[in-house]
Amino acid sequence: MTWFVYLIRCGDGTLYCGIALDVEARLKQHQEGKGAKYTRGRGPLVLVYREALGTKAEALRRERVIKRMSRAAKLRLCVPCPSRRAARPRPA
């Protein structure tokens, strides 16, 4: 089974980090008020980052690392990386 670590942006601009097997189902739980207490009443909730990991233990370790990051570092995770194609310089 593949576990995921994810970040949700709450309506008040804060970020919530968690782990799940099925991120979409977990997001739905949060949106219905059946997820973490932190996300209740903070909607709308938007999934801004997810990372696949091999095991629950790996996901928990990565979650701990992300939770210890600064807000700026967490936001950098959410920014899509430019494609390799765009990063290559054009020949002269």
C-alpha positions, -999 to 999 in steps of 0.1 A, spaced: 0 0 0 12 35 -8 8 61 20 7 98 13 16 129 32 -5 159 22 -10 196 29 -43 213 29 -48 251 27 -76 262 50 -99 291 42 -81 313 68 -48 307 50 -33 283 74 -18 249 64 -27 215 78 -4 185 73 -16 149 76 -11 113 62 -36 90 45 -39 60 22 -66 78 1 -60 115 1 -92 124 -18 -113 104 7 -95 120 36 -100 155 21 -137 148 18 -137 138 55 -121 171 64 -145 190 43 -175 173 60 -161 182 94 -153 146 102 -115 150 99 -91 166 123 -105 191 148 -81 217 134 -98 218 100 -133 220 113 -148 254 106 -117 265 86 -132 259 51 -130 260 22 -102 234 23 -80 230 -8 -54 202 -13 -22 219 -22 4 192 -19 7 154 -17 37 131 -17 37 93 -21 57 72 3 61 35 7 50 28 42 30 43 70 62 47 90 78 66 61 48 88 58 48 96 96 85 105 94 80 128 64 49 144 81 71 151 112 97 168 89 71 189 71 54 200 104 87 212 116 93 233 85 87 270 84 56 283 67 77 296 38 93 262 33 59 245 33 46 270 7 76 262 -15 65 225 -15 32 236 -30 48 255 -59 50 233 -90 85 228 -103 93 241 -138 95 213 -164 129 200 -174 121 211 -209 116 247 -199 147 247 -177 170 238 -206 187 266 -223 181 269 -260 210 263 -284 225 295 -299 
